[in-house]
Amino acid sequence: MKRRNFILLPALLPVTVLAGSVLYTDSQHLPENLPPDIPVVLLDGPERLQTEMFGQLSADSELAAAQARQVMTSPQWQQRQQQLITSYRQVGRAWELGIRKVPAVVFDDRDVVYGTRPSRSEIAVI
């Protein structure tokens, strides 16, 4: 009987508690004048982080392995690894939501709206 009360709890919460917006984009479509309370997820974040962490690894597999081990034994590795995990989870969430292009704004973790800002040639001069 008590479990039923908890199942209905989300229905009783104010809409503002459940509402939220997230902007999914990439480094080529960065937002301008976005309110600070809107999270931005960069879908090219994992690749950018890996490039930042490891740089250009050697074509020689043994040397590349040594370079990677050096990065992974650094004092910053745990923090950087967590950033990479978070970034991949965000990309996975975008995939679950069915995001097909960027920028995309997701409302309430279910409704997706796509958009871009107009290019200079699309702006009408009045």
C-alpha positions as CSV (number, residue, x, y, z in Angstrom):
1,M,0.0,0.0,0.0
2,K,2.8,2.4,0.8
3,R,4.5,1.8,-2.5
4,R,1.5,3.1,-4.4
5,N,1.9,6.5,-2.7
6,F,5.4,6.8,-4.0
7,I,4.4,5.9,-7.5
8,L,2.1,8.9,-7.7
9,L,4.5,11.3,-6.1
10,P,5.9,12.7,-9.4
11,A,2.4,13.6,-10.5
12,L,1.9,15.7,-7.4
13,L,5.2,17.7,-7.9
14,P,5.0,21.2,-9.5
15,V,5.7,21.2,-13.2
16,T,8.8,23.5,-12.6
17,V,10.4,20.7,-10.6
18,L,10.1,18.2,-13.5
19,A,10.7,20.7,-16.3
20,G,14.1,21.3,-17.8
21,S,15.8,22.1,-21.1
22,V,19.1,20.9,-22.4
23,L,20.8,22.2,-25.6
24,Y,22.6,19.5,-27.6
25,T,25.1,20.8,-30.1
26,D,28.7,20.6,-31.2
27,S,31.7,22.9,-31.3
28,Q,30.7,24.2,-34.7
29,H,27.3,25.4,-33.5
30,L,28.0,27.0,-30.2
31,P,25.1,29.0,-28.7
32,E,25.1,32.7,-28.2
33,N,23.3,34.6,-25.4
34,L,22.1,31.4,-23.8
35,P,20.7,31.7,-20.2
36,P,23.2,30.3,-17.7
37,D,20.7,27.8,-16.3
38,I,20.5,25.9,-19.7
39,P,23.0,23.0,-19.8
40,V,24.9,22.6,-23.1
41,V,26.0,19.2,-24.2
42,L,28.7,19.1,-26.9
43,L,28.2,16.0,-28.9
44,D,31.8,16.1,-30.2
45,G,32.9,16.4,-26.6
46,P,34.4,12.9,-26.2
47,E,36.6,13.3,-29.3
48,R,37.7,16.8,-28.2
49,L,38.6,15.6,-24.7
50,Q,40.5,12.6,-26.0
51,T,42.5,14.9,-28.3
52,E,43.1,17.3,-25.5
53,M,44.2,14.5,-23.1
54,F,46.3,12.3,-25.5
55,G,47.2,14.7,-28.3
56,Q,48.5,13.1,-31.5
57,L,49.7,9.6,-30.6
58,S,52.6,8.1,-32.5
59,A,52.0,5.8,-35.5
60,D,54.3,3.3,-33.8
61,S,52.0,1.2,-31.6
62,E,54.6,0.6,-28.8
63,L,55.4,4.3,-28.6
64,A,51.7,5.2,-28.7
65,A,51.0,2.8,-25.8
66,A,53.8,4.4,-23.8
67,Q,52.4,7.8,-24.5
68,A,48.9,6.7,-23.4
69,R,50.3,5.1,-20.2
70,Q,52.1,8.3,-19.4
71,V,48.8,10.3,-19.6
72,M,46.9,7.6,-17.6
73,T,49.4,7.7,-14.8
74,S,49.3,11.4,-14.4
75,P,47.8,13.0,-11.2
76,Q,45.0,14.5,-13.3
77,W,43.9,11.2,-14.9
78,Q,41.1,10.4,-12.5
79,Q,39.4,13.8,-13.0
80,R,40.0,13.7,-16.8
81,Q,38.7,10.1,-17.0
82,Q,35.5,11.2,-15.1
83,Q,35.0,14.1,-17.6
84,L,35.3,11.7,-20.5
85,I,32.8,9.2,-18.9
86,T,30.4,12.0,-18.4
87,S,30.8,13.3,-21.9
88,Y,30.1,9.8,-23.4
89,R,27.0,9.4,-21.2
90,Q,25.7,12.7,-22.5
91,V,26.3,11.5,-26.1
92,G,24.5,8.2,-25.2
93,R,21.6,10.2,-23.9
94,A,21.3,12.2,-27.1
95,W,21.3,8.9,-29.0
96,E,18.5,7.6,-26.8
97,L,16.5,10.7,-27.4
98,G,16.9,10.2,-31.2
99,I,18.7,13.5,-31.8
100,R,19.7,13.5,-35.5
101,K,21.1,17.0,-36.0
102,V,22.3,20.0,-34.1
103,P,21.5,22.3,-32.5
104,A,18.7,20.5,-30.7
105,V,16.9,21.7,-27.6
106,V,15.3,19.0,-25.5
107,F,12.4,20.0,-23.2
108,D,11.4,17.9,-20.2
109,D,13.8,15.1,-21.3
110,R,11.4,14.1,-24.2
111,D,10.5,16.8,-26.6
112,V,13.1,17.8,-29.2
113,V,13.2,21.0,-31.2
114,Y,15.8,21.5,-33.9
115,G,17.1,24.9,-35.0
116,T,19.9,26.9,-36.4
117,R,20.4,30.6,-36.5
118,P,20.1,32.3,-39.9
119,S,23.2,32.9,-41.9
120,R,23.9,36.5,-43.1
121,S,22.5,35.7,-46.5
122,E,19.2,34.6,-44.9
123,I,18.8,37.8,-42.8
124,A,16.5,40.3,-44.6
125,V,17.7,43.9,-44.4
126,I,14.8,46.2,-43.6
